[in-house]
Amino acid sequence: MDEPKESLPTQASDTPQPQPTEHIALPVTPRKMSLSQRVHALFVGPEGLRLVWRFVLYLTMAIGIAFLLGAIFQILQLTSNRLWMSMLTEIEFLTAAVVPALIMARIENRPFGAYGLPPRMAFSKLFWLGALWGLVALTILMLALRGIGAFYFGGLALHGVRVLKFAAFWGVFFLLVGVFEEFLMRGYTLFTLMQALGFWPAAIVLSVLFGATHLANPGEAWIGIAAAALIGFFFCLTLRRTGNLWFAVGFHASWDWGETYLYSVPNSGTVATGHLLRSSFHGSPWLSGGSVGPEGSLFVFVLIAGVWVVFDRMYPEVKYPADVH
């Protein structure tokens, strides 16, 4: 049997062996941008005009249009009647909120309906359902206040054709208010802001701002401001679950109409002429709402919680943001 041979050591070759090549990263000199390119990069990103500038541009146009229309109406002096002047003011505000969004829709290459107010759904089933919800919710609140002796309906303050005339006037007026305030707070602004913060954080920010806008109302109080913010937050829920703002517009308009005209109570601290009843409040303001109106009553928080729960159960599916064509 052969013995295993010892392996001989390998002799080093005289031929030089190739050495691994080291890759040395050379510094890359950044391409120098011209001033025009820097300005372009500041305002325009991969997806077009940057979000912050879209938001600023929309608000700038809205403020500019509001001031321009206000100056025109003042120069023309179309009417000296205080109620009709209020109507013109709401038209001014609505125009200032909607026209810039129409322009931004062209800039952003998306349909106007993506911002929550698709024109084809105006006065559709959702609008009338919202109007019914608003009127029923307010009626429940007023009946509760009547039940504890904090509110009394009183007699009629209007008679004859004036009943229908003021009912129609306030109906149109608060329709304008509903469309304007919903679109301003939960239309283009919410659509744009949620792209940076997400839907619910953006909804919280704008709902707080919505409540704060009521600080300027005479007769307003902190309970009314908190209630306005929470009602605004509820409107965000209706937008999220229905896919658009028409339910919220209907609710908003009928609630304001019911306060100002039908039940003839202060609306966020404002008392208007041309109301149906000679109603009155009695007792502690934190129960009756006092100068604020029913929105200043602690009962309003129970009502808001109730409508939130019922709506959440009836409309469980998330539909916003919607694919609008």
C-alpha positions as CSV (number, residue, x, y, z in Angstrom):
1,M,0.0,0.0,0.0
2,D,1.4,3.3,-1.0
3,E,2.1,5.8,1.7
4,P,0.4,9.2,1.1
5,K,2.7,11.7,-0.5
6,E,3.4,14.9,1.3
7,S,2.1,17.9,-0.5
8,L,4.9,20.1,-1.7
9,P,4.8,23.8,-0.9
10,T,3.8,25.9,-3.9
11,Q,6.7,27.9,-5.1
12,A,6.1,31.6,-5.6
13,S,6.1,32.6,-9.2
14,D,8.5,35.3,-10.5
15,T,5.7,36.6,-12.6
16,P,4.1,39.6,-10.9
17,Q,0.4,38.9,-10.0
18,P,-2.3,41.5,-10.8
19,Q,-3.4,43.5,-7.7
20,P,-7.1,44.3,-7.0
21,T,-8.0,47.8,-8.3
22,E,-9.2,50.3,-5.6
23,H,-12.1,52.5,-6.7
24,I,-11.6,56.0,-5.5
25,A,-14.7,58.1,-5.3
26,L,-14.0,61.4,-6.9
27,P,-15.8,64.5,-5.6
28,V,-18.7,65.5,-7.8
29,T,-19.0,69.2,-8.4
30,P,-22.6,70.2,-8.0
31,R,-24.1,71.8,-11.1
32,K,-24.4,75.5,-10.5
33,M,-28.1,76.7,-10.7
34,S,-29.0,79.9,-12.3
35,L,-31.1,82.4,-10.4
36,S,-34.2,81.6,-12.5
37,Q,-33.7,77.8,-11.8
38,R,-33.5,78.5,-8.1
39,V,-36.7,80.5,-8.1
40,H,-38.4,77.8,-10.2
41,A,-37.2,75.1,-7.7
42,L,-38.5,77.2,-4.8
43,F,-42.0,77.4,-6.2
44,V,-42.3,74.2,-8.3
45,G,-41.6,70.6,-7.3
46,P,-41.9,67.2,-9.1
47,E,-45.7,67.4,-8.7
48,G,-46.1,71.0,-9.9
49,L,-46.6,74.1,-7.7
50,R,-45.6,73.3,-4.2
51,L,-48.3,72.9,-1.6
52,V,-47.5,75.9,0.6
53,W,-47.5,78.2,-2.4
54,R,-50.8,76.7,-3.6
55,F,-52.3,77.5,-0.2
56,V,-50.9,81.0,-0.2
57,L,-51.9,81.7,-3.8
58,Y,-55.5,80.7,-3.1
59,L,-55.8,82.8,0.1
60,T,-54.2,85.8,-1.6
61,M,-56.6,85.6,-4.5
62,A,-59.6,85.2,-2.2
63,I,-58.6,88.2,-0.1
64,G,-58.0,90.3,-3.2
65,I,-61.3,89.4,-4.8
66,A,-63.2,90.1,-1.6
67,F,-61.6,93.6,-1.3
68,L,-62.2,94.3,-5.0
69,L,-65.9,93.3,-4.9
70,G,-66.4,95.2,-1.6
71,A,-65.0,98.4,-3.2
72,I,-67.2,97.9,-6.3
73,F,-70.4,97.4,-4.3
74,Q,-69.6,100.4,-2.2
75,I,-69.0,102.6,-5.2
76,L,-72.1,101.4,-7.0
77,Q,-74.3,101.7,-3.8
78,L,-76.7,99.2,-5.1
79,T,-78.9,99.4,-2.0
80,S,-79.1,101.1,1.3
81,N,-81.3,98.4,2.9
82,R,-79.3,96.7,5.6
83,L,-80.7,93.2,4.9
84,W,-80.0,93.4,1.2
85,M,-76.5,94.8,1.9
86,S,-75.9,91.6,4.0
87,M,-77.0,89.5,1.1
88,L,-74.6,91.3,-1.2
89,T,-71.8,90.8,1.3
90,E,-72.4,87.0,1.4
91,I,-72.4,87.0,-2.5
92,E,-69.1,88.8,-2.3
93,F,-67.6,86.3,0.2
94,L,-68.9,83.3,-1.7
95,T,-67.4,84.6,-5.0
96,A,-64.1,85.3,-3.2
97,A,-64.0,81.7,-2.0
98,V,-65.0,79.9,-5.2
99,V,-63.4,81.8,-8.0
100,P,-59.8,81.3,-6.8
101,A,-60.5,77.5,-6.4
102,L,-61.7,77.4,-10.0
103,I,-58.4,79.0,-11.0
104,M,-56.4,76.6,-8.8
105,A,-58.2,73.7,-10.4
106,R,-56.8,74.7,-13.8
107,I,-53.4,75.2,-12.3
108,E,-53.4,71.8,-10.5
109,N,-55.1,70.1,-13.5
110,R,-57.9,68.6,-11.4
111,P,-61.7,69.0,-11.5
112,F,-63.3,71.6,-9.3
113,G,-65.5,68.9,-7.7
114,A,-62.3,67.4,-6.1
115,Y,-62.5,70.2,-3.5
116,G,-65.7,68.9,-2.1
117,L,-68.5,70.7,-4.0
118,P,-69.1,68.8,-7.3
119,P,-71.7,71.0,-9.2
120,R,-73.6,68.0,-10.5
121,M,-74.6,67.1,-6.9
122,A,-75.9,70.5,-6.0
123,F,-79.3,70.3,-4.3
124,S,-79.2,66.5,-4.6
125,K,-80.5,64.0,-2.1
126,L,-77.5,64.6,0.2
127,F,-78.2,68.3,0.4
128,W,-81.9,67.8,1.4
129,L,-80.9,65.1,3.9
130,G,-78.5,67.5,5.5
131,A,-81.1,70.2,5.6
132,L,-83.5,67.8,7.3
133,W,-80.9,66.7,9.8
134,G,-80.0,70.3,10.7
135,L,-83.7,71.3,11.2
136,V,-84.5,68.2,13.3
137,A,-81.3,68.5,15.4
138,L,-82.1,72.2,16.2
139,T,-85.8,71.4,16.9
140,I,-84.7,68.7,19.4
141,L,-82.4,71.2,21.1
142,M,-85.2,73.9,21.3
143,L,-87.7,71.4,22.7
144,A,-85.2,70.4,25.3
145,L,-84.7,74.0,26.3
146,R,-88.5,74.5,26.4
147,G,-88.9,71.4,28.5
148,I,-86.6,72.8,31.3
149,G,-88.3,76.2,31.0
150,A,-85.3,78.0,29.5
151,F,-87.1,78.9,26.2
152,Y,-90.5,80.1,25.2
153,F,-91.9,80.3,21.7
154,G,-94.0,83.3,22.2
155,G,-96.5,84.6,19.6
156,L,-96.1,85.5,15.9
157,A,-94.0,88.5,15.0
158,L,-94.9,88.4,11.3
159,H,-98.2,88.2,9.5
160,G,-99.5,87.8,6.0
161,V,-97.2,87.8,3.0
162,R,-94.3,88.9,5.2
163,V,-94.2,85.4,6.7
164,L,-93.3,83.9,3.3
165,K,-91.2,86.8,2.2
166,F,-88.8,86.6,5.1
167,A,-88.8,82.8,5.1
168,A,-87.6,82.9,1.4
169,F,-85.1,85.8,2.1
170,W,-83.5,84.0,5.0
171,G,-83.6,80.7,3.1
172,V,-81.5,82.2,0.2
173,F,-79.3,84.1,2.6
174,F,-78.3,81.1,4.7
175,L,-77.8,78.9,1.6
176,L,-75.1,81.4,0.6
177,V,-73.7,81.4,4.1
178,G,-73.7,77.6,4.1
179,V,-71.9,77.2,0.8
180,F,-69.4,80.0,1.6
181,E,-68.4,78.9,5.1
182,E,-68.3,75.2,4.2
183,F,-66.2,75.7,1.1
184,L,-63.9,78.2,2.8
185,M,-63.2,76.0,5.8
186,R,-63.7,72.5,4.4
187,G,-63.3,72.9,0.7
188,Y,-60.1,73.9,-1.1
189,T,-58.3,74.7,2.2
190,L,-59.0,71.2,3.8
191,F,-58.2,69.4,0.5
192,T,-54.8,71.2,0.3
193,L,-53.9,71.1,4.0
194,M,-54.6,67.4,4.4
195,Q,-51.9,66.6,1.8
196,A,-49.4,67.9,4.3
197,L,-51.0,66.9,7.7
198,G,-53.5,64.1,6.9
199,F,-57.2,64.5,6.9
200,W,-58.1,64.5,10.7
201,P,-55.2,66.8,11.8
202,A,-56.1,69.2,9.1
203,A,-59.8,68.9,10.1
204,I,-58.9,69.8,13.7
205,V,-56.9,72.8,12.7
206,L,-59.6,74.2,10.5
207,S,-62.4,73.4,13.0
208,V,-60.6,75.4,15.7
209,L,-60.1,78.2,13.2
210,F,-63.8,78.0,12.3
211,G,-64.7,78.4,16.0
212,A,-62.3,81.3,16.3
213,T,-64.0,83.2,13.5
214,H,-67.0,83.6,15.7
215,L,-65.1,85.7,18.2
216,A,-66.0,88.8,16.2
217,N,-69.7,88.2,16.6
218,P,-71.4,90.4,19.2
219,G,-72.9,88.5,22.1
220,E,-70.7,85.5,21.5
221,A,-69.2,83.5,24.5
222,W,-66.7,80.7,24.9
223,I,-69.4,78.0,25.0
224,G,-70.7,79.2,21.6
225,I,-67.1,79.3,20.2
226,A,-66.4,75.7,21.4
227,A,-69.8,74.6,20.0
228,A,-69.1,76.2,16.6
229,A,-65.7,74.4,16.5
230,L,-67.3,71.0,17.3
231,I,-70.1,71.5,14.8
232,G,-67.4,72.3,12.2
233,F,-65.6,69.1,13.2
234,F,-68.8,67.2,12.7
235,F,-69.1,68.7,9.3
236,C,-65.6,67.3,8.5
237,L,-67.0,63.8,9.4
238,T,-69.9,64.3,7.0
239,L,-67.4,65.3,4.3
240,R,-65.3,62.2,5.0
241,R,-68.3,59.8,4.9
242,T,-70.4,61.2,2.1
243,G,-67.5,62.2,-0.2
244,N,-68.6,65.9,-0.6
245,L,-69.8,69.0,1.3
246,W,-73.4,69.1,0.1
247,F,-74.8,67.3,3.3
248,A,-72.9,69.8,5.4
249,V,-74.1,72.7,3.4
250,G,-77.7,71.6,3.8
251,F,-77.3,71.0,7.6
252,H,-75.5,74.4,8.0
253,A,-78.1,76.4,6.0
254,S,-81.1,74.8,7.7
255,W,-79.6,75.2,11.2
256,D,-78.9,78.9,10.7
257,W,-82.4,79.4,9.1
258,G,-84.1,77.6,12.0
259,E,-82.3,79.8,14.6
260,T,-82.7,83.1,12.9
261,Y,-86.1,82.8,11.3
262,L,-88.1,79.8,12.5
263,Y,-87.3,79.9,16.2
264,S,-86.3,83.5,16.2
265,V,-83.3,83.2,18.5
266,P,-79.8,84.6,18.4
267,N,-77.6,82.9,15.9
268,S,-74.0,82.8,17.3
269,G,-74.7,86.0,19.2
270,T,-76.4,87.8,16.3
271,V,-80.1,88.8,16.4
272,A,-81.7,89.5,13.0
273,T,-84.8,91.3,12.0
274,G,-87.6,89.6,10.0
275,H,-88.0,86.6,12.4
276,L,-91.2,84.6,12.7
277,L,-91.7,84.5,16.5
278,R,-91.5,86.7,19.6
279,S,-89.5,84.0,21.4
280,S,-87.5,84.5,24.6
281,F,-85.0,82.8,26.9
282,H,-85.2,82.6,30.7
283,G,-82.9,81.3,33.4
284,S,-79.2,80.7,33.5
285,P,-77.3,81.6,30.3
286,W,-75.3,78.3,30.5
287,L,-78.6,76.4,30.1
288,S,-80.5,78.7,27.8
289,G,-77.6,80.0,25.8
290,G,-78.4,83.6,26.6
291,S,-77.1,86.2,24.1
292,V,-75.3,83.5,22.2
293,G,-78.5,81.6,21.3
294,P,-78.9,77.8,21.6
295,E,-75.3,77.2,20.6
296,G,-74.3,78.8,23.9
297,S,-76.2,76.2,25.9
298,L,-74.4,73.2,27.5
299,F,-77.1,71.0,25.9
300,V,-75.6,71.7,22.5
301,F,-72.6,69.5,23.4
302,V,-75.0,66.6,24.1
303,L,-76.7,67.2,20.8
304,I,-73.4,67.3,18.8
305,A,-72.3,64.0,20.4
306,G,-75.7,62.5,19.6
307,V,-75.7,63.5,15.9
308,W,-72.0,62.4,15.6
309,V,-72.8,58.8,16.9
310,V,-76.0,58.5,14.7
311,F,-74.2,59.7,11.6
312,D,-71.2,57.6,12.2
313,R,-73.5,54.5,12.4
314,M,-75.5,55.4,9.3
315,Y,-72.6,56.4,7.1
316,P,-69.6,54.0,8.1
317,E,-67.8,54.1,4.7
318,V,-65.0,56.5,4.0
319,K,-65.6,58.2,0.7
320,Y,-63.3,61.3,0.8
321,P,-61.1,62.2,-0.9
322,A,-63.1,61.0,-3.9
323,D,-62.1,60.3,-7.5
324,V,-64.1,63.0,-9.1
325,H,-64.3,63.3,-12.9
